[in-house]
Amino acid sequence: AEKIDVRHPVILGGEPLLHPDIIKWITGLKEIFPNYSGVQVQSNGTRIDCVRGLYDTLVDGNWIGISIHNPDDAEEIFNRIRNFLKQ
Protein backbone atom coordinates (compact mmCIF):
# COMPACT_ATOMS: atom_id res chain seq x y z
CA ALA A 1 0.00 0.00 0.00
CA GLU A 2 2.98 2.30 0.45
CA LYS A 3 4.00 1.84 -3.20
CA ILE A 4 0.65 1.81 -5.00
CA ASP A 5 -2.58 3.69 -4.47
CA VAL A 6 -5.45 1.26 -4.92
CA ARG A 7 -8.84 2.95 -5.03
CA HIS A 8 -11.10 0.18 -6.29
CA PRO A 9 -9.95 -3.40 -5.70
CA VAL A 10 -11.88 -6.25 -7.32
CA ILE A 11 -11.99 -9.84 -6.09
CA LEU A 12 -12.77 -12.26 -8.90
CA GLY A 13 -11.71 -15.50 -10.46
CA GLY A 14 -13.28 -18.85 -9.93
CA GLU A 15 -16.17 -18.10 -7.59
CA PRO A 16 -14.99 -15.86 -4.72
CA LEU A 17 -18.07 -16.57 -2.60
CA LEU A 18 -16.94 -20.20 -2.27
CA HIS A 19 -13.91 -19.14 -0.23
CA PRO A 20 -14.58 -19.52 3.52
CA ASP A 21 -12.62 -16.33 4.30
CA ILE A 22 -14.15 -14.02 1.68
CA ILE A 23 -15.39 -11.60 4.36
CA LYS A 24 -11.85 -11.41 5.78
CA TRP A 25 -10.51 -10.71 2.28
CA ILE A 26 -12.96 -7.85 1.80
CA THR A 27 -12.36 -6.26 5.20
CA GLY A 28 -8.62 -6.92 5.02
CA LEU A 29 -8.31 -4.88 1.84
CA LYS A 30 -9.62 -1.86 3.72
CA GLU A 31 -6.85 -2.28 6.29
CA ILE A 32 -4.17 -2.61 3.61
CA PHE A 33 -5.51 0.15 1.33
CA PRO A 34 -7.17 2.75 3.60
CA ASN A 35 -7.94 5.10 0.66
CA TYR A 36 -10.00 2.54 -1.23
CA SER A 37 -13.50 3.39 -2.37
CA GLY A 38 -14.88 -0.06 -1.65
CA VAL A 39 -14.22 -3.60 -2.78
CA GLN A 40 -16.10 -5.14 -5.66
CA VAL A 41 -16.69 -8.88 -5.53
CA GLN A 42 -17.46 -10.30 -8.96
CA SER A 43 -19.64 -13.40 -8.62
CA ASN A 44 -21.87 -15.69 -10.62
CA GLY A 45 -24.50 -15.18 -7.89
CA THR A 46 -25.06 -18.82 -7.03
CA ARG A 47 -23.89 -18.38 -3.41
CA ILE A 48 -24.92 -14.80 -2.70
CA ASP A 49 -27.45 -15.88 -0.08
CA CYS A 50 -25.11 -18.44 1.54
CA VAL A 51 -22.28 -16.28 2.90
CA ARG A 52 -22.83 -15.26 6.51
CA GLY A 53 -22.04 -11.56 7.02
CA LEU A 54 -21.90 -10.68 3.32
CA TYR A 55 -24.89 -8.31 3.42
CA ASP A 56 -23.44 -6.25 6.28
CA THR A 57 -20.02 -6.22 4.64
CA LEU A 58 -21.50 -4.88 1.41
CA VAL A 59 -23.56 -2.24 3.21
CA ASP A 60 -20.23 -0.90 4.52
CA GLY A 61 -19.34 0.62 1.12
CA ASN A 62 -18.42 -2.55 -0.77
CA TRP A 63 -20.43 -4.02 -3.61
CA ILE A 64 -21.03 -7.16 -5.61
CA GLY A 65 -21.33 -7.61 -9.34
CA ILE A 66 -23.31 -10.56 -10.63
CA SER A 67 -22.55 -12.11 -14.01
CA ILE A 68 -25.12 -14.59 -15.25
CA HIS A 69 -23.43 -16.88 -17.74
CA ASN A 70 -26.35 -19.14 -18.60
CA PRO A 71 -29.77 -17.56 -19.25
CA ASP A 72 -31.38 -20.79 -18.00
CA ASP A 73 -29.97 -20.02 -14.53
CA ALA A 74 -31.24 -16.44 -14.42
CA GLU A 75 -34.48 -17.04 -12.50
CA GLU A 76 -32.74 -19.10 -9.80
CA ILE A 77 -30.06 -16.44 -9.39
CA PHE A 78 -32.66 -13.64 -9.27
CA ASN A 79 -34.42 -15.58 -6.49
CA ARG A 80 -31.15 -15.87 -4.59
CA ILE A 81 -30.59 -12.13 -4.98
CA ARG A 82 -34.10 -11.42 -3.69
CA ASN A 83 -33.46 -13.64 -0.64
CA PHE A 84 -30.16 -11.90 -0.06
CA LEU A 85 -31.76 -8.44 -0.18
CA LYS A 86 -34.36 -9.45 2.45
CA GLN A 87 -31.63 -9.84 5.10
Phi and psi restraints in degrees (range 20) as a CNS / XPLOR table:
assign (resid 1 and name C) (resid 2 and name N)
       (resid 2 and name CA) (resid 2 and name C) 1.0 -75.5 20.0 2
assign (resid 2 and name N) (resid 2 and name CA)
       (resid 2 and name C) (resid 3 and name N) 1.0 -19.4 20.0 2
assign (resid 2 and name C) (resid 3 and name N)
       (resid 3 and name CA) (resid 3 and name C) 1.0 -104.2 20.0 2
assign (resid 3 and name N) (resid 3 and name CA)
       (resid 3 and name C) (resid 4 and name N) 1.0 -23.0 20.0 2
assign (resid 3 and name C) (resid 4 and name N)
       (resid 4 and name CA) (resid 4 and name C) 1.0 -132.0 20.0 2
assign (resid 4 and name N) (resid 4 and name CA)
       (resid 4 and name C) (resid 5 and name N) 1.0 151.6 20.0 2
assign (resid 4 and name C) (resid 5 and name N)
       (resid 5 and name CA) (resid 5 and name C) 1.0 -110.4 20.0 2
assign (resid 5 and name N) (resid 5 and name CA)
       (resid 5 and name C) (resid 6 and name N) 1.0 96.7 20.0 2
assign (resid 5 and name C) (resid 6 and name N)
       (resid 6 and name CA) (resid 6 and name C) 1.0 -92.1 20.0 2
assign (resid 6 and name N) (resid 6 and name CA)
       (resid 6 and name C) (resid 7 and name N) 1.0 122.4 20.0 2
assign (resid 6 and name C) (resid 7 and name N)
       (resid 7 and name CA) (resid 7 and name C) 1.0 -103.2 20.0 2
assign (resid 7 and name N) (resid 7 and name CA)
       (resid 7 and name C) (resid 8 and name N) 1.0 -29.4 20.0 2
assign (resid 7 and name C) (resid 8 and name N)
       (resid 8 and name CA) (resid 8 and name C) 1.0 -143.1 20.0 2
assign (resid 8 and name N) (resid 8 and name CA)
       (resid 8 and name C) (resid 9 and name N) 1.0 79.6 20.0 2
assign (resid 8 and name C) (resid 9 and name N)
       (resid 9 and name CA) (resid 9 and name C) 1.0 -72.6 20.0 2
assign (resid 9 and name N) (resid 9 and name CA)
       (resid 9 and name C) (resid 10 and name N) 1.0 148.8 20.0 2
assign (resid 9 and name C) (resid 10 and name N)
       (resid 10 and name CA) (resid 10 and name C) 1.0 -126.7 20.0 2
assign (resid 10 and name N) (resid 10 and name CA)
       (resid 10 and name C) (resid 11 and name N) 1.0 131.4 20.0 2
assign (resid 10 and name C) (resid 11 and name N)
       (resid 11 and name CA) (resid 11 and name C) 1.0 -104.4 20.0 2
assign (resid 11 and name N) (resid 11 and name CA)
       (resid 11 and name C) (resid 12 and name N) 1.0 120.2 20.0 2
assign (resid 11 and name C) (resid 12 and name N)
       (resid 12 and name CA) (resid 12 and name C) 1.0 -152.9 20.0 2
assign (resid 12 and name N) (resid 12 and name CA)
       (resid 12 and name C) (resid 13 and name N) 1.0 177.9 20.0 2
assign (resid 12 and name C) (resid 13 and name N)
       (resid 13 and name CA) (resid 13 and name C) 1.0 103.7 20.0 2
assign (resid 13 and name N) (resid 13 and name CA)
       (resid 13 and name C) (resid 14 and name N) 1.0 127.6 20.0 2
assign (resid 13 and name C) (resid 14 and name N)
       (resid 14 and name CA) (resid 14 and name C) 1.0 62.5 20.0 2
assign (resid 14 and name N) (resid 14 and name CA)
       (resid 14 and name C) (resid 15 and name N) 1.0 -134.1 20.0 2
assign (resid 14 and name C) (resid 15 and name N)
       (resid 15 and name CA) (resid 15 and name C) 1.0 -130.3 20.0 2
assign (resid 15 and name N) (resid 15 and name CA)
       (resid 15 and name C) (resid 16 and name N) 1.0 100.8 20.0 2
assign (resid 15 and name C) (resid 16 and name N)
       (resid 16 and name CA) (resid 16 and name C) 1.0 -58.7 20.0 2
assign (resid 16 and name N) (resid 16 and name CA)
       (resid 16 and name C) (resid 17 and name N) 1.0 -28.2 20.0 2
assign (resid 16 and name C) (resid 17 and name N)
       (resid 17 and name CA) (resid 17 and name C) 1.0 -74.1 20.0 2
assign (resid 17 and name N) (resid 17 and name CA)
       (resid 17 and name C) (resid 18 and name N) 1.0 -5.3 20.0 2
assign (resid 17 and name C) (resid 18 and name N)
       (resid 18 and name CA) (resid 18 and name C) 1.0 -80.4 20.0 2
assign (resid 18 and name N) (resid 18 and name CA)
       (resid 18 and name C) (resid 19 and name N) 1.0 -20.9 20.0 2
assign (resid 18 and name C) (resid 19 and name N)
       (resid 19 and name CA) (resid 19 and name C) 1.0 -74.4 20.0 2
assign (resid 19 and name N) (resid 19 and name CA)
       (resid 19 and name C) (resid 20 and name N) 1.0 128.6 20.0 2
assign (resid 19 and name C) (resid 20 and name N)
       (resid 20 and name CA) (resid 20 and name C) 1.0 -65.0 20.0 2
assign (resid 20 and name N) (resid 20 and name CA)
       (resid 20 and name C) (resid 21 and name N) 1.0 -18.3 20.0 2
assign (resid 20 and name C) (resid 21 and name N)
       (resid 21 and name CA) (resid 21 and name C) 1.0 -108.8 20.0 2
assign (resid 21 and name N) (resid 21 and name CA)
       (resid 21 and name C) (resid 22 and name N) 1.0 24.6 20.0 2
assign (resid 21 and name C) (resid 22 and name N)
       (resid 22 and name CA) (resid 22 and name C) 1.0 -59.4 20.0 2
assign (resid 22 and name N) (resid 22 and name CA)
       (resid 22 and name C) (resid 23 and name N) 1.0 -36.8 20.0 2
assign (resid 22 and name C) (resid 23 and name N)
       (resid 23 and name CA) (resid 23 and name C) 1.0 -64.2 20.0 2
assign (resid 23 and name N) (resid 23 and name CA)
       (resid 23 and name C) (resid 24 and name N) 1.0 -41.0 20.0 2
assign (resid 23 and name C) (resid 24 and name N)
       (resid 24 and name CA) (resid 24 and name C) 1.0 -64.3 20.0 2
assign (resid 24 and name N) (resid 24 and name CA)
       (resid 24 and name C) (resid 25 and name N) 1.0 -36.2 20.0 2
assign (resid 24 and name C) (resid 25 and name N)
       (resid 25 and name CA) (resid 25 and name C) 1.0 -62.2 20.0 2
assign (resid 25 and name N) (resid 25 and name CA)
       (resid 25 and name C) (resid 26 and name N) 1.0 -47.7 20.0 2
assign (resid 25 and name C) (resid 26 and name N)
       (resid 26 and name CA) (resid 26 and name C) 1.0 -62.9 20.0 2
assign (resid 26 and name N) (resid 26 and name CA)
       (resid 26 and name C) (resid 27 and name N) 1.0 -49.8 20.0 2
assign (resid 26 and name C) (resid 27 and name N)
       (resid 27 and name CA) (resid 27 and name C) 1.0 -71.5 20.0 2
assign (resid 27 and name N) (resid 27 and name CA)
       (resid 27 and name C) (resid 28 and name N) 1.0 -31.2 20.0 2
assign (resid 27 and name C) (resid 28 and name N)
       (resid 28 and name CA) (resid 28 and name C) 1.0 -65.4 20.0 2
assign (resid 28 and name N) (resid 28 and name CA)
       (resid 28 and name C) (resid 29 and name N) 1.0 -34.1 20.0 2
assign (resid 28 and name C) (resid 29 and name N)
       (resid 29 and name CA) (resid 29 and name C) 1.0 -62.5 20.0 2
assign (resid 29 and name N) (resid 29 and name CA)
       (resid 29 and name C) (resid 30 and name N) 1.0 -33.8 20.0 2
assign (resid 29 and name C) (resid 30 and name N)
       (resid 30 and name CA) (resid 30 and name C) 1.0 -66.2 20.0 2
assign (resid 30 and name N) (resid 30 and name CA)
       (resid 30 and name C) (resid 31 and name N) 1.0 -36.5 20.0 2
assign (resid 30 and name C) (resid 31 and name N)
       (resid 31 and name CA) (resid 31 and name C) 1.0 -68.6 20.0 2
assign (resid 31 and name N) (resid 31 and name CA)
       (resid 31 and name C) (resid 32 and name N) 1.0 -39.9 20.0 2
assign (resid 31 and name C) (resid 32 and name N)
       (resid 32 and name CA) (resid 32 and name C) 1.0 -75.0 20.0 2
assign (resid 32 and name N) (resid 32 and name CA)
       (resid 32 and name C) (resid 33 and name N) 1.0 -41.3 20.0 2
assign (resid 32 and name C) (resid 33 and name N)
       (resid 33 and name CA) (resid 33 and name C) 1.0 -119.3 20.0 2
assign (resid 33 and name N) (resid 33 and name CA)
       (resid 33 and name C) (resid 34 and name N) 1.0 82.3 20.0 2
assign (resid 33 and name C) (resid 34 and name N)
       (resid 34 and name CA) (resid 34 and name C) 1.0 -65.1 20.0 2
assign (resid 34 and name N) (resid 34 and name CA)
       (resid 34 and name C) (resid 35 and name N) 1.0 -16.7 20.0 2
assign (resid 34 and name C) (resid 35 and name N)
       (resid 35 and name CA) (resid 35 and name C) 1.0 -92.5 20.0 2
assign (resid 35 and name N) (resid 35 and name CA)
       (resid 35 and name C) (resid 36 and name N) 1.0 6.2 20.0 2
assign (resid 35 and name C) (resid 36 and name N)
       (resid 36 and name CA) (resid 36 and name C) 1.0 -67.1 20.0 2
assign (resid 36 and name N) (resid 36 and name CA)
       (resid 36 and name C) (resid 37 and name N) 1.0 155.9 20.0 2
assign (resid 36 and name C) (resid 37 and name N)
       (resid 37 and name CA) (resid 37 and name C) 1.0 -96.8 20.0 2
assign (resid 37 and name N) (resid 37 and name CA)
       (resid 37 and name C) (resid 38 and name N) 1.0 5.8 20.0 2
assign (resid 37 and name C) (resid 38 and name N)
       (resid 38 and name CA) (resid 38 and name C) 1.0 126.7 20.0 2
assign (resid 38 and name N) (resid 38 and name CA)
       (resid 38 and name C) (resid 39 and name N) 1.0 151.8 20.0 2
assign (resid 38 and name C) (resid 39 and name N)
       (resid 39 and name CA) (resid 39 and name C) 1.0 -97.8 20.0 2
assign (resid 39 and name N) (resid 39 and name CA)
       (resid 39 and name C) (resid 40 and name N) 1.0 135.8 20.0 2
assign (resid 39 and name C) (resid 40 and name N)
       (resid 40 and name CA) (resid 40 and name C) 1.0 -100.3 20.0 2
assign (resid 40 and name N) (resid 40 and name CA)
       (resid 40 and name C) (resid 41 and name N) 1.0 132.4 20.0 2
assign (resid 40 and name C) (resid 41 and name N)
       (resid 41 and name CA) (resid 41 and name C) 1.0 -108.7 20.0 2
assign (resid 41 and name N) (resid 41 and name CA)
       (resid 41 and name C) (resid 42 and name N) 1.0 120.6 20.0 2
assign (resid 41 and name C) (resid 42 and name N)
       (resid 42 and name CA) (resid 42 and name C) 1.0 -97.0 20.0 2
assign (resid 42 and name N) (resid 42 and name CA)
       (resid 42 and name C) (resid 43 and name N) 1.0 119.4 20.0 2
assign (resid 42 and name C) (resid 43 and name N)
       (resid 43 and name CA) (resid 43 and name C) 1.0 -133.2 20.0 2
assign (resid 43 and name N) (resid 43 and name CA)
       (resid 43 and name C) (resid 44 and name N) 1.0 161.0 20.0 2
assign (resid 43 and name C) (resid 44 and name N)
       (resid 44 and name CA) (resid 44 and name C) 1.0 -87.6 20.0 2
assign (resid 44 and name N) (resid 44 and name CA)
       (resid 44 and name C) (resid 45 and name N) 1.0 -3.1 20.0 2
assign (resid 44 and name C) (resid 45 and name N)
       (resid 45 and name CA) (resid 45 and name C) 1.0 84.4 20.0 2
assign (resid 45 and name N) (resid 45 and name CA)
       (resid 45 and name C) (resid 46 and name N) 1.0 -5.3 20.0 2
assign (resid 45 and name C) (resid 46 and name N)
       (resid 46 and name CA) (resid 46 and name C) 1.0 -72.0 20.0 2
assign (resid 46 and name N) (resid 46 and name CA)
       (resid 46 and name C) (resid 47 and name N) 1.0 -16.5 20.0 2
assign (resid 46 and name C) (resid 47 and name N)
       (resid 47 and name CA) (resid 47 and name C) 1.0 -122.3 20.0 2
assign (resid 47 and name N) (resid 47 and name CA)
       (resid 47 and name C) (resid 48 and name N) 1.0 14.5 20.0 2
assign (resid 47 and name C) (resid 48 and name N)
       (resid 48 and name CA) (resid 48 and name C) 1.0 -59.0 20.0 2
assign (resid 48 and name N) (resid 48 and name CA)
       (resid 48 and name C) (resid 49 and name N) 1.0 -32.3 20.0 2
assign (resid 48 and name C) (resid 49 and name N)
       (resid 49 and name CA) (resid 49 and name C) 1.0 -97.1 20.0 2
assign (resid 49 and name N) (resid 49 and name CA)
       (resid 49 and name C) (resid 50 and name N) 1.0 15.4 20.0 2
assign (resid 49 and name C) (resid 50 and name N)
       (resid 50 and name CA) (resid 50 and name C) 1.0 -113.2 20.0 2
assign (resid 50 and name N) (resid 50 and name CA)
       (resid 50 and name C) (resid 51 and name N) 1.0 -8.5 20.0 2
assign (resid 50 and name C) (resid 51 and name N)
       (resid 51 and name CA) (resid 51 and name C) 1.0 -98.8 20.0 2
assign (resid 51 and name N) (resid 51 and name CA)
       (resid 51 and name C) (resid 52 and name N) 1.0 109.4 20.0 2
assign (resid 51 and name C) (resid 52 and name N)
       (resid 52 and name CA) (resid 52 and name C) 1.0 -62.2 20.0 2
assign (resid 52 and name N) (resid 52 and name CA)
       (resid 52 and name C) (resid 53 and name N) 1.0 128.0 20.0 2
assign (resid 52 and name C) (resid 53 and name N)
       (resid 53 and name CA) (resid 53 and name C) 1.0 90.2 20.0 2
assign (resid 53 and name N) (resid 53 and name CA)
       (resid 53 and name C) (resid 54 and name N) 1.0 -5.1 20.0 2
assign (resid 53 and name C) (resid 54 and name N)
       (resid 54 and name CA) (resid 54 and name C) 1.0 -64.6 20.0 2
assign (resid 54 and name N) (resid 54 and name CA)
       (resid 54 and name C) (resid 55 and name N) 1.0 -44.6 20.0 2
assign (resid 54 and name C) (resid 55 and name N)
       (resid 55 and name CA) (resid 55 and name C) 1.0 -56.2 20.0 2
assign (resid 55 and name N) (resid 55 and name CA)
       (resid 55 and name C) (resid 56 and name N) 1.0 -51.6 20.0 2
assign (resid 55 and name C) (resid 56 and name N)
       (resid 56 and name CA) (resid 56 and name C) 1.0 -63.8 20.0 2
assign (resid 56 and name N) (resid 56 and name CA)
       (resid 56 and name C) (resid 57 and name N) 1.0 -34.4 20.0 2
assign (resid 56 and name C) (resid 57 and name N)
       (resid 57 and name CA) (resid 57 and name C) 1.0 -67.7 20.0 2
assign (resid 57 and name N) (resid 57 and name CA)
       (resid 57 and name C) (resid 58 and name N) 1.0 -37.4 20.0 2
assign (resid 57 and name C) (resid 58 and name N)
       (resid 58 and name CA) (resid 58 and name C) 1.0 -73.0 20.0 2
assign (resid 58 and name N) (resid 58 and name CA)
       (resid 58 and name C) (resid 59 and name N) 1.0 -35.1 20.0 2
assign (resid 58 and name C) (resid 59 and name N)
       (resid 59 and name CA) (resid 59 and name C) 1.0 -62.1 20.0 2
assign (resid 59 and name N) (resid 59 and name CA)
       (resid 59 and name C) (resid 60 and name N) 1.0 -23.8 20.0 2
assign (resid 59 and name C) (resid 60 and name N)
       (resid 60 and name CA) (resid 60 and name C) 1.0 -81.0 20.0 2
assign (resid 60 and name N) (resid 60 and name CA)
       (resid 60 and name C) (resid 61 and name N) 1.0 26.8 20.0 2
assign (resid 60 and name C) (resid 61 and name N)
       (resid 61 and name CA) (resid 61 and name C) 1.0 98.8 20.0 2
assign (resid 61 and name N) (resid 61 and name CA)
       (resid 61 and name C) (resid 62 and name N) 1.0 0.8 20.0 2
assign (resid 61 and name C) (resid 62 and name N)
       (resid 62 and name CA) (resid 62 and name C) 1.0 -98.0 20.0 2
assign (resid 62 and name N) (resid 62 and name CA)
       (resid 62 and name C) (resid 63 and name N) 1.0 168.9 20.0 2
assign (resid 62 and name C) (resid 63 and name N)
       (resid 63 and name CA) (resid 63 and name C) 1.0 -150.9 20.0 2
assign (resid 63 and name N) (resid 63 and name CA)
       (resid 63 and name C) (resid 64 and name N) 1.0 164.8 20.0 2
assign (resid 63 and name C) (resid 64 and name N)
       (resid 64 and name CA) (resid 64 and name C) 1.0 -124.1 20.0 2
assign (resid 64 and name N) (resid 64 and name CA)
       (resid 64 and name C) (resid 65 and name N) 1.0 137.5 20.0 2
assign (resid 64 and name C) (resid 65 and name N)
       (resid 65 and name CA) (resid 65 and name C) 1.0 -107.7 20.0 2
assign (resid 65 and name N) (resid 65 and name CA)
       (resid 65 and name C) (resid 66 and name N) 1.0 135.2 20.0 2
assign (resid 65 and name C) (resid 66 and name N)
       (resid 66 and name CA) (resid 66 and name C) 1.0 -112.4 20.0 2
assign (resid 66 and name N) (resid 66 and name CA)
       (resid 66 and name C) (resid 67 and name N) 1.0 126.7 20.0 2
assign (resid 66 and name C) (resid 67 and name N)
       (resid 67 and name CA) (resid 67 and name C) 1.0 -114.1 20.0 2
assign (resid 67 and name N) (resid 67 and name CA)
       (resid 67 and name C) (resid 68 and name N) 1.0 116.5 20.0 2
assign (resid 67 and name C) (resid 68 and name N)
       (resid 68 and name CA) (resid 68 and name C) 1.0 -95.0 20.0 2
assign (resid 68 and name N) (resid 68 and name CA)
       (resid 68 and name C) (resid 69 and name N) 1.0 115.2 20.0 2
assign (resid 68 and name C) (resid 69 and name N)
       (resid 69 and name CA) (resid 69 and name C) 1.0 -88.6 20.0 2
assign (resid 69 and name N) (resid 69 and name CA)
       (resid 69 and name C) (resid 70 and name N) 1.0 -27.5 20.0 2
assign (resid 69 and name C) (resid 70 and name N)
       (resid 70 and name CA) (resid 70 and name C) 1.0 -123.9 20.0 2
assign (resid 70 and name N) (resid 70 and name CA)
       (resid 70 and name C) (resid 71 and name N) 1.0 114.7 20.0 2
assign (resid 70 and name C) (resid 71 and name N)
       (resid 71 and name CA) (resid 71 and name C) 1.0 -55.1 20.0 2
assign (resid 71 and name N) (resid 71 and name CA)
       (resid 71 and name C) (resid 72 and name N) 1.0 -26.0 20.0 2
assign (resid 71 and name C) (resid 72 and name N)
       (resid 72 and name CA) (resid 72 and name C) 1.0 -67.6 20.0 2
assign (resid 72 and name N) (resid 72 and name CA)
       (resid 72 and name C) (resid 73 and name N) 1.0 -20.4 20.0 2
assign (resid 72 and name C) (resid 73 and name N)
       (resid 73 and name CA) (resid 73 and name C) 1.0 -92.4 20.0 2
assign (resid 73 and name N) (resid 73 and name CA)
       (resid 73 and name C) (resid 74 and name N) 1.0 -5.7 20.0 2
assign (resid 73 and name C) (resid 74 and name N)
       (resid 74 and name CA) (resid 74 and name C) 1.0 -58.3 20.0 2
assign (resid 74 and name N) (resid 74 and name CA)
       (resid 74 and name C) (resid 75 and name N) 1.0 -47.1 20.0 2
assign (resid 74 and name C) (resid 75 and name N)
       (resid 75 and name CA) (resid 75 and name C) 1.0 -63.0 20.0 2
assign (resid 75 and name N) (resid 75 and name CA)
       (resid 75 and name C) (resid 76 and name N) 1.0 -42.5 20.0 2
assign (resid 75 and name C) (resid 76 and name N)
       (resid 76 and name CA) (resid 76 and name C) 1.0 -62.1 20.0 2
assign (resid 76 and name N) (resid 76 and name CA)
       (resid 76 and name C) (resid 77 and name N) 1.0 -43.2 20.0 2
assign (resid 76 and name C) (resid 77 and name N)
       (resid 77 and name CA) (resid 77 and name C) 1.0 -67.5 20.0 2
assign (resid 77 and name N) (resid 77 and name CA)
       (resid 77 and name C) (resid 78 and name N) 1.0 -40.6 20.0 2
assign (resid 77 and name C) (resid 78 and name N)
       (resid 78 and name CA) (resid 78 and name C) 1.0 -60.0 20.0 2
assign (resid 78 and name N) (resid 78 and name CA)
       (resid 78 and name C) (resid 79 and name N) 1.0 -39.4 20.0 2
assign (resid 78 and name C) (resid 79 and name N)
       (resid 79 and name CA) (resid 79 and name C) 1.0 -63.8 20.0 2
assign (resid 79 and name N) (resid 79 and name CA)
       (resid 79 and name C) (resid 80 and name N) 1.0 -40.7 20.0 2
assign (resid 79 and name C) (resid 80 and name N)
       (resid 80 and name CA) (resid 80 and name C) 1.0 -63.1 20.0 2
assign (resid 80 and name N) (resid 80 and name CA)
       (resid 80 and name C) (resid 81 and name N) 1.0 -40.8 20.0 2
assign (resid 80 and name C) (resid 81 and name N)
       (resid 81 and name CA) (resid 81 and name C) 1.0 -64.0 20.0 2
assign (resid 81 and name N) (resid 81 and name CA)
       (resid 81 and name C) (resid 82 and name N) 1.0 -43.1 20.0 2
assign (resid 81 and name C) (resid 82 and name N)
       (resid 82 and name CA) (resid 82 and name C) 1.0 -60.0 20.0 2
assign (resid 82 and name N) (resid 82 and name CA)
       (resid 82 and name C) (resid 83 and name N) 1.0 -44.8 20.0 2
assign (resid 82 and name C) (resid 83 and name N)
       (resid 83 and name CA) (resid 83 and name C) 1.0 -60.5 20.0 2
assign (resid 83 and name N) (resid 83 and name CA)
       (resid 83 and name C) (resid 84 and name N) 1.0 -42.1 20.0 2
assign (resid 83 and name C) (resid 84 and name N)
       (resid 84 and name CA) (resid 84 and name C) 1.0 -62.0 20.0 2
assign (resid 84 and name N) (resid 84 and name CA)
       (resid 84 and name C) (resid 85 and name N) 1.0 -43.3 20.0 2
assign (resid 84 and name C) (resid 85 and name N)
       (resid 85 and name CA) (resid 85 and name C) 1.0 -71.1 20.0 2
assign (resid 85 and name N) (resid 85 and name CA)
       (resid 85 and name C) (resid 86 and name N) 1.0 -16.4 20.0 2
assign (resid 85 and name C) (resid 86 and name N)
       (resid 86 and name CA) (resid 86 and name C) 1.0 -79.7 20.0 2
assign (resid 86 and name N) (resid 86 and name CA)
       (resid 86 and name C) (resid 87 and name N) 1.0 -8.0 20.0 2
